[in-house]
Each structure stands twice: as C-alpha cells, then as structure tokens.
Amino acid sequence: MAPSGPGSVRRRCRRVLYWIPVVFISLLLGWSYYAYAIQLCIVSMENIGEQVVCLIAYHLLFAMFVWSYWKTIFTLPMNPSKEFHLSYAEKELLEREPRGEAHQEVLRRAARDLPIYTRTMSGAIRYCDRCQLIKPDRCHHCSVCDKCILKMDHHCPWVNNCVGFSNYKFFLLFLAYSLLYCLFIAATDLQYFVKFWTNGLPDTQAKFHIMFLFFAAAMFSVSLSSLFGYHCWLVSKNKSTLEAFRSPAFRHGTDKNGFSLGFSKNMRQVFGDEKRYWLLPIFSSLGDGCSFPTCLVNQDPEQPSTPAGLNSSSKNPENHQFPAKPLRESQSHLLTDSQSWTENSTNLGKGKAGLSNPALTMENEN
C-alpha cells in the first residue's frame, strides 16, 4: 500500500474537524437532558402531576428532535443519475477537440433528451467539469463534498452534511422540533428561573443547571425561530437558499419564481401527498430530484407550444403547464388536475422526441 501523502493527511484532518459542530450539539443536547429531566423535573419539581406531564412531553419532543437530527446528518445527499453523466466516448471527444463548436455539439447530443430547463447566466447549459456531467435543474456542485448535489440548498456545518433533495424535509423537521424543544424548556423552566433570582430554590447544584438551561433555551429559541421562519418562506415559494440569493436562469432570462406552483403544491413537493408522514422524519418528497415542474418552460420559443385551449400566459400559479420533456410521474401530477391534460402532454412529448437543446456551452466549476 502506498504511503499517505500530505494531501491525504490534510483531508482526513478536515473530515475530523467537520464533526466538531455535531459533537458540540450532541454534548449540549446530552447536558440539557440531564439538566431538565433529572435536575429540574425529578429534583426540583414537587408536584407529581407536573413531573409526569413535563417528562412525557419532554421525552416526546426529545425523541423527535434526535430522530430528525440523526436523519439529517446520516441521509446521504443524492447525486445526478447516470443519464446526466457523459459517456466515455463523449468524454474523450471533449478532451480531444478544442473548446468551441465541437464541444457544443458533443454536449448537444448528450443533453438532447434530458429534462433540463435552467441555464447559466450567459444562457448556456450548466455543465460541471469536475463531475463531468450535465447538471440537472436546481443541482449544484458542493465544494465541501466535492460532488454535485440534487436540489442543493446549502452545506450545513451543524449537521456536517449537504442539505438537498434527499434530506431537506428532515432538515426542516429538525429545525421545527429543535425550536419546539427549546420553547418547551424555556416555558416550563421559567417559574424556577424566577425562583432562582428570588432565592426560592434550595441551595443545591440544581439551581445552576436551571439557570443555564433557561438562558441556553431562550437564546437558541431566538436564533432557531428566525432560521425556521426563513425556511418556511422558502418552502412556500419553492426556492432553495441558493436560489433565494441567485435566481435561477431560464432561456428567457432569470425568474425568482420559476419553480413556484402555488403554496399547496410547493408544500406537497417537499412533504409529499400523504399528510400522515408530514411530521415524521420519513422520506416522502415527490420526484427523484433530477427534474422539477416549472411554469416557465413554455416561454422558451424553441420548446413546444401549449396544447390548444390553454393560455400559456396565464399567471394563475395553480394552472401551470407541463414541460415539453417528460417529468417523473410523481412530479408531473403537481402540474394539473385533469387527466386529459396528462394525455395531451404525453402525446406532445412523443411528438417532440429527439428535440435538441441549442446554445450549449460549458460552465466551469471553480
């Protein structure tokens, strides 16, 4: 076995350092359990009924908090499927030919049947040099993971993972349950926190746990409420954090609401159709992360027009058109409420098979 070089040692050290925020949260969570369940509920509370109610509610929130946090950390981000990767022959052509029309022709053939509608700011197809693939809509290359991540939202150091299509629902639930956890602790600890300052508590170590527990819960509640509110707004608009800072670009230009389908359908795209799973950290998001419905694709003059009888200029967010290229079934049903529209779109997709995407150039990843 070849000896490890300096670069390999540095990468291993970085991987260890990336876990420090997760270890910090885990230790803080462990201390909060001891401070609340033992020092507050068992040692300080005198009313048995209050103890039972607080312990049951606390353990329920604690379990949901840990479950959603665990799923956010250990759910692997999804990468683009094989159809978006260039074949070996196409890679050889890209390496052999000078950059220019030859490159564009190779990418044009590779992207001919892919359901992609977003572009670079210059109007080119989004191509990742590092991963050697044509990036699906809403996919971005993470410099920390060194991979292209489907529907990437951001890389979160507190979970040491990329938040994207595969775990965005888990991340939202993690924020929600951690906020409820902190609010519950602050609310039930408040009266004992007041007693601490009025010398109403016995002079034991429990009083210091009670004081610091309230301060920690109150401070985290403020930060978590703003972060959770921001992501709720993103879900309602069907945006990722990256798209909120830089609007996605289509062939007709940028549009900050290009993927919005209306509040109800935006929610369903993240949480799924079955509401009984919405509050559980179980994957239920719609689609495969490689294609997404958009109301703007038919504004592309080189894409097929809408079926007869439908107004392509309609601004009603609940009445979006099907993309020209087929979406996955679980995504497609978000766009329409009528079966006839599905049949028309299927026929339209068959009639346009083989349509190529022009103006293809490469986007370099730095």
C-alpha positions in Angstrom: 0.0 0.0 0.0 1.3 3.4 -1.0 2.1 5.8 1.9 -0.3 8.6 2.5 0.8 11.9 1.2 0.4 15.4 2.8 -2.8 16.0 0.9 -4.4 12.8 2.2 -3.5 13.7 5.8 -5.0 17.2 5.4 -8.2 15.7 4.0 -8.5 13.4 7.0 -7.9 16.2 9.4 -10.6 18.3 7.7 -13.0 15.4 7.9 -12.4 15.2 11.7 -12.8 18.9 12.2 -16.1 19.0 10.3 -17.6 16.8 13.0 -16.8 19.3 15.8 -20.1 21.3 15.4 -22.1 18.0 15.5 -20.2 16.8 18.6 -20.9 20.2 20.3 -24.7 19.9 19.6 -24.7 16.3 20.8 -22.9 17.3 24.1 -25.2 20.2 24.6 -28.3 18.0 24.0 -27.0 15.4 26.4 -26.4 18.1 29.1 -29.9 19.6 28.5 -31.4 16.1 29.1 -29.6 15.8 32.4 -30.4 19.3 33.5 -34.1 19.2 32.6 -35.1 15.5 33.2 -33.0 15.0 36.3 -32.2 18.3 38.0 -35.4 20.2 37.1 -38.2 17.6 36.9 -37.0 15.0 39.4 -35.1 17.1 41.9 -36.8 20.5 41.8 -40.4 19.8 40.9 -42.5 18.9 44.0 -45.9 18.3 42.2 -46.0 14.7 41.0 -48.6 15.6 38.3 -46.4 18.3 37.0 -43.4 16.0 36.9 -45.3 13.3 34.9 -46.7 15.8 32.3 -43.4 17.6 31.8 -41.4 14.3 31.5 -43.8 12.8 29.0 -44.0 15.9 26.8 -40.2 16.5 27.1 -39.3 12.9 26.0 -41.7 13.1 23.1 -40.0 16.3 21.8 -36.6 15.0 22.7 -37.2 11.8 20.6 -38.5 13.7 17.6 -35.6 16.2 17.8 -33.0 13.4 17.9 -34.7 11.4 15.2 -34.9 14.3 12.7 -31.3 15.4 13.6 -30.0 11.9 13.0 -31.8 11.6 9.7 -30.4 15.0 8.5 -26.9 14.0 9.4 -26.8 10.5 8.0 -29.0 10.7 5.0 -26.6 10.7 2.1 -27.1 13.6 -0.5 -28.4 12.3 -3.8 -26.3 12.8 -6.9 -27.4 13.1 -10.6 -28.4 9.8 -12.2 -26.3 8.1 -14.9 -28.3 9.7 -17.7 -26.7 13.1 -16.9 -23.2 11.7 -17.0 -21.2 11.9 -20.2 -20.3 8.6 -21.7 -16.7 7.5 -22.1 -16.7 8.3 -25.8 -18.2 11.8 -25.1 -15.6 12.5 -22.5 -12.8 11.5 -25.0 -14.3 13.9 -27.6 -14.4 16.7 -25.1 -10.8 16.2 -24.2 -9.6 15.8 -27.9 -11.5 18.6 -29.5 -10.7 22.3 -28.9 -13.3 24.3 -27.0 -15.9 25.7 -29.3 -18.5 24.3 -31.7 -17.1 20.7 -31.4 -17.6 20.8 -27.6 -21.1 22.3 -28.1 -22.0 19.5 -30.5 -21.0 16.8 -28.1 -23.0 18.4 -25.3 -25.9 19.0 -27.6 -26.2 15.3 -28.4 -25.7 14.4 -24.7 -28.4 16.8 -23.5 -30.9 16.1 -26.3 -33.4 14.1 -24.2 -32.7 15.4 -20.7 -35.4 17.3 -18.8 -33.3 20.4 -18.2 -34.6 24.0 -18.5 -32.3 26.1 -16.4 -29.2 27.8 -17.9 -26.2 29.7 -16.8 -26.4 33.4 -16.5 -25.0 33.6 -20.1 -27.6 31.3 -21.4 -25.5 28.1 -21.6 -26.3 24.6 -20.4 -25.0 24.1 -16.9 -22.1 21.6 -17.1 -19.8 20.5 -14.3 -16.2 20.0 -15.3 -15.3 18.2 -12.0 -18.0 15.7 -12.1 -18.2 15.6 -15.9 -21.9 15.7 -16.1 -24.7 18.0 -17.3 -26.3 19.4 -14.2 -30.0 18.8 -13.7 -32.2 21.7 -12.8 -31.5 23.0 -9.2 -28.4 20.8 -8.9 -25.2 22.5 -7.8 -21.6 21.4 -7.1 -20.7 21.4 -3.4 -17.1 22.4 -2.8 -17.0 20.7 0.6 -18.4 17.4 -0.5 -16.8 17.7 -4.0 -20.0 16.3 -5.6 -22.9 17.6 -7.5 -26.0 17.6 -5.1 -29.6 17.3 -6.4 -31.6 20.4 -5.4 -28.8 21.6 -3.2 -29.9 24.1 -0.5 -26.7 24.6 1.4 -23.9 22.8 3.1 -24.7 22.9 6.8 -21.8 22.6 9.3 -24.2 21.8 12.2 -25.1 18.5 10.5 -21.8 18.0 8.6 -23.8 17.3 5.5 -25.2 18.9 2.4 -28.9 19.8 2.7 -30.6 18.9 -0.5 -33.4 16.9 -2.2 -32.8 13.7 -0.1 -32.8 15.3 3.4 -34.4 18.8 3.1 -37.6 17.6 4.7 -35.6 16.1 7.6 -33.7 19.4 8.0 -37.0 21.3 8.2 -38.3 18.9 10.8 -35.0 19.2 12.7 -35.4 23.0 12.8 -39.1 22.7 13.9 -38.6 20.1 16.6 -35.4 21.8 18.0 -37.4 25.1 18.2 -40.3 23.4 20.0 -37.8 21.7 22.3 -36.2 25.0 23.3 -39.5 26.8 23.7 -40.9 24.0 25.8 -37.9 24.0 28.1 -37.9 27.8 28.4 -41.6 27.9 29.2 -41.6 25.2 31.8 -38.3 26.3 33.3 -39.4 30.0 33.6 -41.0 29.8 37.0 -38.0 28.0 38.5 -35.7 30.6 36.8 -37.6 33.3 38.6 -37.3 31.5 41.9 -33.6 31.3 41.4 -33.3 35.1 41.4 -35.8 35.4 44.4 -33.9 32.8 46.4 -36.9 30.5 46.2 -34.8 27.4 45.3 -32.8 25.3 47.7 -29.0 25.9 47.6 -28.1 22.9 45.5 -26.3 22.3 42.2 -29.8 22.1 40.5 -30.3 25.8 40.7 -27.3 26.5 38.5 -28.4 23.9 35.9 -31.9 25.6 35.9 -30.4 29.0 35.3 -28.1 28.0 32.5 -30.8 25.8 31.0 -33.2 28.7 30.7 -30.5 31.0 29.2 -29.5 28.4 26.6 -33.1 27.5 25.6 -34.1 31.2 25.3 -31.1 32.1 23.1 -31.5 29.1 20.8 -35.2 29.8 20.5 -34.5 33.2 19.1 -32.0 32.0 16.5 -34.0 28.9 15.6 -37.2 30.8 15.1 -35.7 33.2 12.6 -34.0 30.3 10.7 -37.1 28.1 10.7 -39.3 31.1 9.6 -36.9 31.7 6.7 -37.0 28.1 5.5 -40.8 28.1 5.8 -40.9 31.1 3.5 -38.5 29.3 1.1 -40.8 26.2 1.0 -43.9 28.4 0.4 -42.1 29.9 -2.6 -40.5 26.7 -3.8 -37.0 28.1 -3.5 -33.7 26.8 -2.1 -31.3 29.0 -0.2 -29.1 29.3 -3.2 -32.0 30.2 -5.5 -33.1 32.9 -3.0 -29.7 34.6 -3.3 -29.3 34.0 -7.0 -32.5 33.5 -9.1 -32.5 30.5 -11.5 -31.9 31.4 -15.1 -34.0 30.1 -18.0 -33.6 30.6 -21.7 -35.8 33.7 -21.5 -33.8 35.1 -18.5 -33.8 34.8 -14.7 -37.0 34.4 -12.8 -37.1 34.2 -9.0 -40.5 32.3 -9.0 -39.7 29.9 -11.9 -40.4 26.8 -9.9 -43.3 28.0 -7.8 -46.5 26.1 -8.3 -48.6 27.8 -5.6 -48.4 27.3 -1.9 -50.3 24.0 -1.7 -48.3 22.3 -4.4 -45.0 23.8 -3.2 -45.7 22.2 0.2 -46.6 18.8 -1.4 -43.4 18.8 -3.4 -41.3 18.8 -0.2 -43.6 16.9 2.2 -45.4 14.6 -0.2 -49.1 13.8 -0.8 -49.7 11.7 2.4 -50.2 14.1 5.3 -49.7 11.4 7.9 -46.0 11.5 7.1 -45.5 15.2 7.1 -44.5 15.4 10.8 -42.3 12.3 10.7 -38.7 12.2 9.5 -39.6 9.7 6.8 -38.8 10.5 3.2 -42.0 11.4 1.4 -40.9 14.2 -1.0 -42.2 14.0 -4.6 -40.0 13.1 -7.6 -36.4 11.9 -8.0 -34.6 15.3 -7.7 -33.5 15.3 -11.3 -36.5 17.0 -12.8 -38.9 19.6 -11.5 -42.2 21.1 -12.8 -41.9 24.7 -13.9 -44.4 27.2 -15.3 -41.8 29.0 -17.4 -40.6 26.3 -19.8 -43.2 27.0 -22.4 -41.9 30.6 -22.7 -38.9 29.1 -24.4 -39.5 29.8 -28.1 -37.7 26.6 -29.0 -39.9 24.5 -26.8 -43.3 23.1 -27.9 -46.2 25.3 -27.5 -49.0 24.6 -25.1 -51.9 22.4 -26.1 -54.9 24.0 -27.7 -57.3 25.7 -25.4 -54.7 26.5 -22.7 -53.4 30.0 -22.2 -49.6 29.9 -21.8 -49.6 33.5 -20.5 -51.8 32.7 -17.5 -50.5 33.9 -14.2 -52.5 31.6 -12.1 -49.9 29.6 -10.0 -52.3 26.7 -9.7 -52.6 26.3 -13.5 -49.1 25.5 -14.7 -48.3 23.8 -17.9 -46.4 20.6 -18.4 -42.7 20.9 -19.6 -42.0 19.8 -23.1 -39.8 16.9 -22.0 -41.4 14.3 -19.7 -41.1 14.7 -15.9 -41.2 11.8 -13.5 -44.7 10.7 -12.7 -44.7 11.9 -9.1 -43.7 15.4 -10.1 -45.9 15.6 -13.2 -49.2 15.3 -11.3 -48.4 18.6 -9.5 -49.0 20.5 -12.7 -52.5 19.6 -13.5 -55.8 18.4 -12.1 -57.2 16.9 -15.3 -56.4 13.5 -16.9 -56.9 14.9 -20.4 -54.1 17.3 -19.9 -51.8 14.4 -18.9 -52.8 12.6 -22.1 -52.2 15.6 -24.3 -48.8 16.2 -22.7 -47.8 12.6 -23.2 -48.7 12.8 -26.9 -46.9 16.1 -27.2 -43.7 14.6 -25.6 -43.8 11.7 -28.0 -44.2 14.1 -31.0 -41.2 16.1 -29.9 -38.8 13.2 -29.2 -35.3 13.9 -30.3 -35.6 17.7 -29.9 -32.2 19.0 -29.1 -31.2 21.9 -26.8 -29.2 24.6 -28.7 -26.7 27.1 -27.5 -24.8 24.7 -25.4 -21.5 25.7 -23.8 -19.8 24.5 -20.7 -20.0 26.0 -17.2 -16.7 25.6 -15.4 -16.8 24.8 -11.7 -14.3 26.5 -9.6 
